[in-house]
Amino acid sequence: MNGAESALTQNGMPATPSSNGKSRQPMLLLHLDINKTVIQSDSIQMKSIEEGLREGIAELFWGRIQKEGDRQIWEWSRNRPSCSPPHVHDDSTLVTYATYCKQVVHEKEECKICIRSFKLVIDDEVRNEMGKVLDLVMKKLQLPPEVRFSREADDVGLKGSTKVMFPAVFHLVSALQRSKRKFGILFRSFGADHENVKQEWNAFCEMRHPLYSSLIQGVGPLDGTVLGVPDRRIHSMHTLYRDAEGPMLLTNTIVEAEKGKSWDKWAKQKPKAKTDTRDGREYIQREYKDKGADIAEGFAQCQKWMRQLVLQEKTSAIKDDWAWWTWNGEQAFAGKLLTVIGGSPEIRQVFFDDNCDHEDPRIVDCRDEQGNTMEAEHAINKLC
């Protein structure tokens, strides 16, 4: 959730030694949120790459909220940009510029404008520093001239002049593969971004990517053609529906777009709907389960399905239930499901999502082995 070290330790303790004295590394399940974590566009909000980067930069600059007359202002701490709050020598609390905007601007659209434009930054120095970071990242996201608009780029889904998926994803996976770590991957999104990822990801696995194929040179393609190397391509995508009765994972199917839109419309209506009138459970039963579709119902079955994905070292994608999370006030208990996977072999999980706060999972619903909601302090950087 908030740091890769969760993948390497268990409850802050080193990996368990095996009988021969060597550390027995647990298998990993990586949950990778798509928007603003893997790519910088968003099908839910129709966000541009630059807008996404500006929002990300607003999360990297920390400062103090000060009282000036009848208003609150944000003063930069002058620390380097960081995902984690910098250490301070006094008792003051540091917040990011984005957090400050959310505290002082209560209208949602206006708040987004303030975050992306940096308009509430009163110090020209910090605004210039933010601009420098933006310029640097935009430059690094540009495709090399020899790749831009080439046939090879087009074949992997790179249609414009910029990269789509962040390079760090490919570097992480290639490093894990070279270390012979056992792992599975789940791409997660509330929107319809899965296809954007699938094309480029599968090209990487097949060593057809004009930028990243060299990362697995010597390992071979991750498409099942090399003995001992798993097929890590995305072959299927799934829908995770949620309601008061629990989760339903409709496998190998993304619920048709119009039905998904109607569910989202229910969550957006004003005044807020008092009850869940989507009838999604009955719809999935009628349109899919009764026709032979595989469905994992309840926390235990979803947990079992995720365990099998890791054991087979597969990669897949889940469309999560934005409507349920939104209707429940964007609280963690209704977010993207992560169930602790017990038993042997040991499986550890890491959830990368830009919407996770340092002290609140917010968008990730952490459940223990029995499906009970886990308190944030027991989940973040510990069990998931």
N, C-alpha and C positions, 0 to 999 in steps of 0.2 A: 504494500500500500504506500508507505512513505519511505521507501529505501530498499535497495537491493539486498541489504544485509539480512533481511528476513529469510531469504532463500538459503542462507548459509548457516544459520543458527536455529536452535529450537529453544524458545523461552529464554533467549540470551545465553544459552549454554552451548558448548561445542558439540559437534556431531558425535554420535555414539561410536566408541571404538568397537571393531569387530574382534573375533576370536584370535586373528593373526596380528592384532595390534594396530592395524590400519583403520583410519576413520571410515565408517560406513556412511557414505553420503546418501541422504534420502532422495527419492525421486521428486521431481518438481512438476507442479502445474502452474504455468504462467497465464494469468488472465490479463489480456492487453486491451484496455479501452481504446477505441479507434479515434474518435474525434479529440484533437488537441493532445493526444498521447502518442498515437501512431501516425496520424495525418493532421494537417492543419485546415481542413475544410469540414463542414458540418451540414449534413442533409436536413437536420431538424430545423436549424436556424438560418440556413443558406448563408453561411459565414464565409468570407473570403479568406485567403491565406494570410494576407497582411492583418486583417482584423483578428484572426486567431493568434498570430504572433504578438500583437499588441496586448491582447488579454494575458498571454503567457508572461510577457515582460512585466506587466503590472503586478504579477505574483512573485516577482524576483526582487523587487526593491522594497526595503523595509524602513520604517520610520516610526516616529511617535506622534500621537494625536495631541495637539496642544489647544488650549482655549485662547481665543483672541477676540475679545469683546463678546458679542453674542453668537459667535460662530466657532466651529472647530476646524482647525487647519492641520495638515499633515506635513511633518518635517522629516526629511530624509536623514537616516542615521549615518550616511556616508560610508557604509560598509559595501563590499563588493556584492553584486547581484547573487542571490542564493535561494535555493528551494527551502532551506531551513533557516529559522530565525538566527541571526548572528548573536554571539555572546556579548552582553553589555555589563558594565561594571556598576550600574545603579539598579534601582528597583523598578525602573520604568518598563512598560510593556511595549514591545515592538509589534507592529502590524504591517502587512503589505499595503501598497497603494490600493490594490484591488479591494482588500478588506475594508479599508477606510471609505472608499466610494460606496460600498454596500451599506455601511453604517450611517452615512450622512445623506445619501440620495435614495429615497424610498420608492420612487417610481422606476419600474424595472427597465424600461427602454432608455430612459434618461441616464440611469446608472451605467448601462452598457456603453453609452456614448462617452460618459465621463471616463470610464476605464480605458476605452480604446483611444481616445484623443489625448489623454493625460491632461485634460483641461483644468483639473483641480490641483495640479502641481504648481505651487507658487514660486518655486525656486528654479530659475533658468538653468542652473548648473545640473540639477537632477534631470530636468526635462531633456537637456542636451545629452546626458549619459544614457537615458532611455532611448533616445534617437540613435545613438551610436550602436547600441545593442541591436536595435531593429535593423539598421543598415547592414551590420555584420551578418546577422542571421539570414536576411534576405539574399545577401551575396552568396553565402554558403549553400543556400537552397537552389541556386541557379544550376541548371544542367550545364555540363561542359559544352562548348560550341560544337564539338564533333559528335555529340550525342543528341543535341537539341533538334527536334523535328526530324530525326532519322527514322528509318523503317524499324530499326531495333527498338527504339524508344516507343514508337507507336504500338509495337507488338506487345509490350508489357504494360501499356496503359499510361505512358508518360506523354500526354498529348500537347502539353504546353512547353513553357520554358523553365519550369521549376520542378523540383523533385516532389513526389507525392508522399511516400512513406519516409519517415525519418531514418537516416542511416543507422542510428543507434540500435534499431530493432534487428537489422541484419548482422551487425557486429556482435550483439548479445547472443543471438542464436548460433552463429558460427563458432563463437568462443565456447559455448556449452557443448556443441557437437564435437569440436576438436578435443575437448576434455573428456569425452565419452560419458558425459552426464546423461542420465535417463530423465527425459522430460516430455511433457505434452504442452500444447498451447491452445488457449481459447481466446479468440478475438471477440470482444463484447461491444455492443452499441445499442443505444435506444433508437437510432435512425436506420437509414437504408444505405449505410456506408460500406457494407460488407463486400459488395461486388467491386468497389474501388480497390479494396485491399486484396481480394482473391486473385485478380489477374496479375498484379505485380508480384505478390507473394509466390504464386505457383511458378512464375517465370524464374524467380530466384531459386526455388527448389530444383527446377529443371536445368539450372545453369544457363539460362537464356538472358539473364539480366545484364544490360550493357555497363552497369556500374558496380554490381556487387557479386557477380559470379566468382571473381577471384578470391573472395573470402572463404570459399569452400573448395578451392583448388587443392587437390591432393586428398580431400575427403571424398569427393565425387558428388553427383547430384543427390538431393534428398527426395528422390521420387520412387524409391523401392527397387531401383535397378542395380544397386550395389549391395552385395551381401553384407549383412550386419548394420546397414545404415537405413533407418526407418524412412518410410514415405511420409514426408511432412507437408505434403500439399493439402490444401483445403478441398475436400471432395463434397462436403455437404454443409448446409447451414440450418439452424434450428430456431424455433420460437419458444421463448420462455414466458408463459402467461401466468399472471399472479392475481389472486383474489383472496377473500377472507378464509377460504377453505384450504389455501396453500398453493404451492407452485405446480404448474403443469408444463413439462418440457416436451413440446411437439418436435420430434426429431425428423431430420431430413426435409424439413418444410419451413419456409417463411410464409406466415399467414398473408394471404393476398392483400395487396396494397389498400384497396378501398375499405376492407374491414379494419385494418390497422388505423386508417385515418378516422374512421367512425369512433374507435376507442379513444383516440387522442382528442377528438372533438368533445367527447363526454367529459374528459378531464379538464378541458379548457373552459367549459361553459360557466357563465356568470348569471345569477348567483351560483355558487358551487353546488353540484348535485349532492343530495343528502345520502343517497345510497348508490351502490354499484349496479347500474342498469344495463351493463354491456352484454350480459348473458354469454360471455365468452366461453365459459366452461361447457355450456350446452352446445354452443356453436362448434367447438373443437370436437366434442363427442359425436355430433351429428355428421359433420363434414369430413372428419378425418379418422377418428378412432373406429367408428362403425364401418369404415371402408378399409380397415386393415392397417392404418398408420400406427407406428410405434410411439407410445407416449409414456414418459416417466412421470408418475403422479406422486406428489408428496416429497418431503425433504429426503427421506431415506432412498427413494428411487433415483432422485436427482443426484444424490451423493454417489450411489452405485454407478450411475452412468458416467460421472466424471472420473471415478476411479478407473473404470475400464478404458477411458480415453488416455489416461496417463500410462497405464500398464502396456497399452499398445503403442505408446509414444506418437499419438496422432495429433493433428492440428485441425481445429474446426472453428466455427463461428456461431455466436448466439445473438439473436435480436431480443433484447430485454424489454420489459414492460414499462415504457415511459409513462403511460397513462396512470398506472397504479402508483408509481412513485410520486407523480405530480399531484394526484388527487389526495395523497396522504401527506401533503405539505413538504415534499422532497426530504422526507426523513429516511434515515438509513434502513430501518426495519422493512421498508417497502422497496428498497433499491435493487441493485444487481446482486443476485444470490451467490454467496460463497459459503459452502458448508465444509467444515473441518472434516477431513477424511482420515479415519482411524484405521487400525489394523496393520497387517504386515503384507508387503513391504511398506516402510514408512513413506508417507507422501507429505511434502510441504508445499504450501501455496504462496504465491506473491501476486497481488492485484495492483497493477499499475493504472491509476486513473487520476487525471488532473483535478477532478472534483473532490478528491479526498482531502480533508483538512488534517493538520498535524495532530489534532486531538479528537477528531470526529470523522468516522468513516463516511458519513454523509450520504454517499451515493451507493455504497456497498453494504449489503446486508450480511453481516457475519453471523453464522449459526454454528453451534457446537455439534458434536456427533449425533446428538438426539434431536437436533432441529430447534433448540432453544436459542433465543436472541442472546448475543454476547455483548457485554459492556465494552465500550470503546477501549478502556485501559487494558482489557484482557485480550484485545484483538490486534490493535495497531502495533506493528513491528514485533509481534509475539507469535500469535497463532496463524497469522495469514499475511 
